Amino acid sequence: MPRTYFIRTFGCQMNEHDSERLAGLLVADGLEPAAVMEDADVVVLNTCCIRENADQRLYGTLGRLKELVDARPGLQIAVGGCLAQKDRERIQEKVGWVDVVFGTHNLTSAPGLLRRSMTEGPLMEVLDAPAPEAGPDPLLGPGAVRELPYAAWVNIQTGCDNSCAFCIVPSVRGPEASRPMDDIVAEVQLLAHRGVTEVTLLGQNVNSYGRDITRRRPLFADLLRSVGAVEGIGRVRFTSPHPKDLRPETIEAMADTPEVCEQLHLPLQSGSDRVLRTMRRGYTARRYLERLAAARAAVDDLAVTTDIIVGFPGETEEDFEDTLAVCAEAGYDSAFTFIFSPRPGTRAADMESAFVPADVIAERFERLKTVVDRSALARHQARVGRHEEVLVEGVSRRDDTMLNGRTRQGKLLHFPASGPVPRPAPGSLARVTVTAGHPHHLSGRLEEVTARPRHRVRIPVGSA
């Protein structure tokens, strides 16, 4: 009977993409996916280290796995990703029941390390630079394992050359390294051939894509056009860009490439120029707003989301008021708001004497949420009555009488699963009329299915 695996992912889209690649490697090595962690022969925790709670979640999960390991001596536990890259020996020293630790630079080594650990005991392999790829990317091979058959992450670069004071990514992912454009386009072509209709281009700073290859011209704009031109691809998204590198050429490519979705994630982090300088972000609040305005002027119906840190060391009430003012002027569709988390090895972690009291941060966090939710609600309510093109994802996790999907702007839209129009399968395109706007999603009414999925769809027993 084949051994089984279960992967739990912590963190960002890059980690999710890495987990898909890792799943492909494990399947190619003869393992099969387990439905739940408790039934797996191999449990892999793919980790993040951007914030302190990621550490706590990992060690909490490992603690809960101890009972499972005691009950099933043959169970293997592996820890990979950014926290494994950062903590290295500490994981095995602190958690003796971990069999394999691997880092961000040698994902393809994981299956071999798991096999070896069965006879050699616990193993750790964390490299300080990327290892040569052992064969083709598993996403391109027959063992590809993606969460959604109609949508795919496509990595265009690894690492980061920025020096933001709060961020540990350059330490665990290394310097920027761009993939050749021909390789990326070839991957997208193959994905399209397999029925994928939506791709999301991934990088720590996609706007600087190709800077390590040539400085002749901004290659990211060229890449957007090339990926958009791939037959079968109807939607192109990307994340994450850096505001200081958002060039007019990129905005122009977004505007004149129909396949590029009307969505822009533009991390602000703070609206205070003083805090932005301390963060080493490389732009002012005014420059940020100017580039945001240029994008909105060029791209009709552009939805804009952002990241904001509350309580960065030294943040005063005046600094925070500047952030509220920028948020109000920007009028975001949504925002990911975070409480500052000091990460060892970053400049901000050494600013302990300037840490903002927890009660002050909590109060500011709620005020920021009020401003963001207000603008999000206004933008969503303004869409009531509009006909949206929705890429259907499936049945809502909270209500099995509802389906959900994403608009071109990336907005989550819920609509009844039953009605005069036959239920669309996941991966279908549908026209949905928006009937209500809420701070975090839209509600609507299904009008028609405009395109059936290009991939093979499995309809669960009992589905309409």
C-alpha positions in Angstrom: 0.0 0.0 0.0 1.5 3.4 -1.0 2.7 5.7 1.7 0.8 8.9 2.1 1.7 12.6 2.8 0.0 15.7 4.2 1.4 19.2 3.8 0.4 22.1 6.0 1.4 25.5 4.7 2.1 28.6 6.8 2.5 32.0 5.2 2.3 33.7 1.9 1.5 32.8 -1.7 5.2 31.9 -2.3 4.9 29.2 0.4 1.7 27.9 -1.1 3.4 27.6 -4.5 6.3 25.8 -2.8 3.9 23.4 -1.2 2.4 22.6 -4.6 5.9 21.9 -6.0 6.7 19.8 -3.0 3.4 17.8 -3.4 4.4 17.1 -7.0 7.8 15.9 -5.9 6.3 13.6 -3.3 3.8 12.1 -5.7 6.6 11.5 -8.2 8.4 9.7 -5.4 5.5 7.3 -5.0 3.5 8.9 -2.2 -0.2 9.6 -2.3 -2.1 12.5 -0.6 -3.9 11.9 2.7 -7.2 13.6 3.3 -6.2 14.6 6.9 -3.0 15.0 8.8 -3.8 12.2 11.2 -3.9 9.6 8.4 -0.6 10.5 6.8 2.7 8.6 6.9 4.6 11.8 6.2 3.7 15.2 7.5 5.5 18.2 6.1 5.2 21.6 7.6 6.1 24.3 5.1 6.9 27.4 7.3 6.9 31.1 7.3 8.9 33.4 9.5 7.7 36.9 8.6 5.9 37.3 11.9 6.4 35.9 15.4 3.0 34.2 15.4 4.2 32.0 12.6 6.9 30.6 14.9 4.3 30.0 17.6 2.0 28.3 15.2 4.8 26.0 14.0 5.9 24.9 17.4 2.3 24.6 18.6 1.6 22.3 15.7 4.8 20.2 16.4 3.7 19.9 20.0 0.3 18.5 19.0 2.0 16.1 16.6 4.0 14.5 19.4 1.0 12.4 20.5 0.6 11.2 16.9 4.3 10.3 16.7 4.1 8.4 19.9 1.1 6.5 18.7 2.6 5.8 15.3 6.4 5.2 15.5 6.8 5.0 11.7 5.3 8.5 11.1 7.8 11.0 9.6 7.8 14.7 10.3 9.6 17.2 8.1 9.9 21.0 8.5 10.8 23.1 5.5 10.6 26.7 4.3 11.6 30.1 5.7 11.5 29.3 9.4 13.6 26.1 8.8 16.1 28.3 6.9 16.3 30.7 9.8 16.2 28.4 12.8 18.2 25.4 11.3 19.5 23.3 14.2 17.2 24.9 16.7 14.2 23.0 15.4 15.8 19.6 15.9 17.3 20.6 19.2 13.9 21.9 20.5 11.7 19.2 18.9 13.4 15.8 18.9 10.7 14.1 16.9 11.4 16.0 13.7 13.0 13.7 11.1 13.9 16.1 8.4 14.7 19.9 8.2 15.2 21.5 4.8 15.4 25.2 3.8 14.2 27.4 1.0 17.0 26.7 -1.4 16.7 22.9 -1.6 13.1 22.1 -1.9 13.8 19.3 -4.4 16.0 17.5 -1.8 13.0 16.8 0.5 11.9 13.4 -0.9 15.5 12.0 -0.8 16.0 13.3 2.7 12.8 11.6 3.8 14.0 8.3 2.3 17.4 8.6 3.9 16.1 9.5 7.3 14.2 6.2 7.5 17.6 4.4 7.9 20.0 7.2 8.9 17.8 9.0 11.5 17.1 12.7 11.8 18.6 14.8 8.9 19.1 18.5 8.4 20.0 20.1 5.1 19.8 23.9 4.9 21.8 25.6 2.1 22.9 29.2 2.0 22.4 29.5 -1.8 20.1 27.8 -4.2 21.0 24.2 -5.1 20.9 23.1 -8.8 17.5 21.9 -9.7 17.3 18.1 -9.7 15.4 17.6 -12.9 12.4 19.6 -14.2 10.1 21.6 -12.0 7.4 19.1 -10.7 4.7 21.5 -11.7 5.6 20.8 -15.3 5.8 17.1 -14.8 3.1 14.4 -14.7 3.0 14.5 -10.9 1.8 18.1 -10.7 -0.4 18.8 -7.6 -2.2 22.1 -7.6 -5.1 23.0 -5.3 -7.1 24.4 -8.2 -6.9 22.8 -11.6 -7.9 26.0 -13.4 -5.6 28.4 -11.6 -1.8 28.3 -11.0 0.9 30.2 -9.3 3.9 30.9 -11.5 7.2 31.9 -9.8 9.1 34.6 -11.8 11.8 35.4 -9.3 13.2 34.4 -5.9 14.8 36.5 -3.2 14.8 40.2 -2.6 17.4 43.0 -2.9 15.5 45.5 -0.7 16.6 46.2 2.9 13.3 47.0 4.6 14.1 47.3 8.3 11.2 45.0 9.4 11.7 42.2 6.9 13.6 39.0 7.2 12.9 37.7 3.7 16.3 38.6 2.2 17.9 36.6 4.9 15.9 33.4 4.2 15.2 33.7 0.5 18.5 35.3 -0.6 19.1 38.0 -3.3 16.9 38.5 -6.2 17.2 35.9 -9.0 14.9 36.2 -12.0 13.8 33.2 -14.1 14.4 33.6 -17.9 11.3 35.0 -19.6 11.2 32.2 -22.1 11.1 29.6 -19.3 8.2 31.5 -17.6 6.2 31.8 -20.9 6.8 28.1 -21.7 5.5 27.1 -18.3 2.4 29.2 -18.8 1.8 27.7 -22.2 2.0 24.2 -20.7 -0.4 25.2 -17.9 -2.8 26.6 -20.4 -2.6 23.4 -22.4 -3.6 21.5 -19.2 -6.7 23.6 -18.8 -5.4 26.5 -16.5 -7.1 29.8 -17.4 -5.8 32.0 -14.6 -2.2 32.5 -13.5 -0.7 34.6 -10.7 2.9 35.7 -11.2 4.9 35.5 -8.0 7.9 37.3 -6.7 9.1 39.2 -3.6 9.2 42.3 -5.8 7.8 41.6 -9.2 8.3 45.2 -10.4 12.1 44.6 -10.3 11.8 41.4 -12.3 14.8 41.0 -14.7 16.9 43.7 -13.0 19.5 41.0 -12.3 19.4 40.0 -16.0 19.6 43.3 -17.8 19.0 47.0 -17.0 18.2 47.8 -20.6 14.4 48.1 -20.0 11.7 47.2 -17.4 11.2 43.5 -18.3 8.1 43.1 -16.0 6.0 45.1 -18.5 7.2 42.8 -21.3 6.5 39.7 -19.2 2.9 40.8 -18.5 2.3 41.3 -22.3 3.9 37.9 -23.1 2.0 35.9 -20.5 -1.3 37.7 -21.5 -0.7 36.6 -25.1 -0.6 32.9 -24.2 -3.6 31.2 -25.8 -6.1 29.9 -23.3 -5.0 32.3 -20.4 -7.9 34.6 -19.6 -6.7 36.2 -16.4 -3.2 37.3 -15.3 -2.5 38.5 -11.7 0.7 39.3 -9.9 2.0 39.8 -6.4 3.7 41.5 -4.8 5.0 44.8 -6.3 7.0 47.4 -4.5 5.7 51.0 -4.8 9.2 52.5 -5.4 9.6 50.3 -8.5 6.1 50.7 -10.0 7.1 52.2 -13.4 4.9 53.9 -16.0 5.7 51.1 -18.4 4.2 48.5 -16.0 1.1 50.6 -15.6 0.8 50.9 -19.4 1.2 47.1 -19.8 -1.6 46.6 -17.2 -3.8 48.9 -19.1 -3.3 47.6 -22.6 -3.2 43.9 -21.9 -6.8 42.7 -21.6 -5.8 39.5 -19.8 -4.2 41.4 -16.9 -6.8 41.8 -14.2 -7.9 45.1 -12.8 -6.3 44.5 -9.5 -3.2 46.0 -7.8 -1.7 45.1 -4.5 0.5 48.0 -3.4 1.9 47.7 0.1 1.9 51.0 1.9 3.2 49.8 5.3 3.0 53.4 6.8 1.6 56.8 5.8 4.2 58.7 7.8 7.3 59.9 5.8 9.4 59.6 9.0 8.4 56.0 9.6 8.9 55.2 5.9 12.4 56.5 6.1 13.1 54.4 9.2 11.6 51.4 7.5 13.9 52.0 4.5 11.0 51.8 2.1 12.4 54.2 -0.5 9.3 56.4 -1.1 7.2 59.1 0.6 3.5 59.1 1.2 3.0 61.7 -1.5 5.0 59.7 -4.1 3.0 56.6 -3.2 -0.3 58.3 -3.7 1.0 59.8 -7.0 1.8 56.3 -8.4 -1.5 55.0 -7.1 -3.3 57.8 -8.9 -1.4 57.1 -12.1 -2.4 53.4 -12.0 -6.1 54.3 -11.4 -6.1 56.9 -14.2 -4.7 54.3 -16.6 -6.6 51.1 -15.6 -10.4 51.5 -15.6 -12.1 50.0 -12.5 -8.9 49.2 -10.7 -9.2 47.5 -7.3 -6.4 48.4 -4.9 -5.3 46.5 -1.8 -2.4 47.1 0.5 -0.4 46.0 3.6 -0.1 48.2 6.7 2.0 47.7 9.8 0.7 49.2 13.1 3.2 50.0 15.9 6.5 50.1 14.1 9.2 51.1 16.6 9.0 54.8 17.3 5.6 55.3 15.7 4.0 58.3 17.3 0.3 59.3 17.4 1.1 61.9 14.7 2.7 59.2 12.5 -0.3 57.0 12.9 -2.7 59.9 12.0 -0.6 60.3 8.8 -1.3 56.6 8.1 -5.0 57.1 8.6 -5.0 60.1 6.3 -3.3 58.3 3.5 -5.7 55.3 3.9 -8.6 57.6 3.7 -7.3 59.3 0.6 -6.3 56.0 -1.1 -9.7 54.5 -0.5 -8.6 50.9 -0.5 -10.8 48.0 -1.5 -9.2 46.0 1.3 -6.1 46.0 3.4 -4.0 43.4 5.3 -3.2 45.1 8.6 -0.5 43.7 10.8 0.8 44.4 14.3 4.6 45.0 14.2 6.5 41.8 15.0 10.2 42.0 15.7 12.2 39.4 13.8 15.7 38.6 15.0 18.3 39.7 12.5 16.4 42.7 11.2 17.2 46.3 12.0 13.8 46.9 13.6 14.3 44.2 16.1 17.3 46.2 17.5 15.0 49.2 18.2 13.6 47.6 21.3 13.8 50.9 23.3 11.4 52.4 20.8 8.8 49.6 20.8 5.2 50.9 21.0 3.2 49.7 24.1 0.8 46.8 23.3 -2.3 48.6 24.5 -1.5 51.6 22.2 -1.0 49.3 19.3 -4.3 47.5 19.9 -6.2 50.8 20.1 -4.6 52.1 16.8 -5.2 48.8 15.1 -9.0 49.1 15.7 -9.0 52.7 14.5 -7.2 51.6 11.3 -9.7 48.8 10.8 -12.6 51.2 11.0 -11.1 53.4 8.2 -10.2 50.5 6.0 -13.6 48.8 6.4 -15.4 52.0 5.7 -13.7 52.5 2.3 -14.0 48.8 1.4 -17.7 48.9 2.2 -18.2 52.0 0.1 -16.4 50.5 -2.9 -18.3 47.3 -2.6 -21.7 49.0 -2.2 -20.9 51.0 -5.3 -20.8 47.8 -7.3 -24.4 46.9 -6.5 -26.3 46.4 -9.8 -23.2 45.7 -11.8 -22.7 42.5 -13.9 -19.5 40.8 -12.8 -17.5 38.2 -14.6 -16.8 35.6 -11.9 -14.4 32.6 -12.0 -16.4 30.0 -10.0 -14.4 28.4 -7.2 -17.1 26.1 -5.8 -19.3 25.7 -2.7 -18.9 28.1 0.1 -17.2 26.6 3.2 -19.7 28.3 5.5 -22.9 27.7 3.6 -23.4 24.7 1.2 -26.4 26.4 -0.4 -24.0 29.1 -1.8 -21.4 29.1 -4.4 -18.5 31.6 -4.6 -16.0 32.9 -7.0 -13.6 35.8 -7.8 -14.3 38.8 -10.0 -11.5 40.2 -12.2 -10.8 42.6 -9.3 -10.1 39.7 -7.0 -13.3 40.3 -5.0 -15.0 37.3 -3.4 -18.6 37.0 -4.6 -21.2 34.7 -3.0 -24.3 33.6 -4.9 -27.0 30.9 -4.5 -26.1 27.5 -5.8 -29.7 26.7 -6.8 -31.9 28.6 -9.2 -33.1 28.7 -12.8 -29.5 28.6 -14.1 -27.8 25.2 -13.9 -25.1 25.1 -11.2 -21.7 26.0 -12.8 -18.7 23.7 -12.1 -15.6 25.1 -10.5 -13.4 26.8 -13.2 -16.5 28.1 -15.1 -16.9 31.7 -16.0 -20.3 33.1 -15.0 -22.1 36.4 -15.2 -23.3 37.4 -11.7 -25.3 40.5 -10.8 -24.2 42.1 -7.6 -27.1 42.5 -5.1 -25.3 43.6 -2.0 -21.9 44.9 -0.9 -20.2 44.0 2.4 -16.8 45.0 3.9 -15.1 41.8 2.8 -17.2 40.3 0.0 -20.0 40.8 -2.4 -23.4 39.0 -2.7 -25.0 38.4 -6.1 -27.4 36.5 -8.4 -26.3 34.1 -11.0 -27.4 35.2 -14.5 -25.7 32.8 -16.9 -22.7 30.6 -17.3 -20.5 32.1 -20.0 -17.7 29.5 -20.3 -17.3 26.0 -19.1 -14.0 24.8 -17.5 -11.3 23.6 -19.8 -10.0 21.0 -17.3 -11.7 17.8 -16.3 -14.1 18.4 -13.5 -15.1 15.8 -10.9 -18.7 16.3 -9.7 -19.2 15.1 -6.1 -21.9 12.5 -5.5 -25.1 14.3 -4.6 -24.2 17.6 -6.3 -26.8 19.2 -8.5 
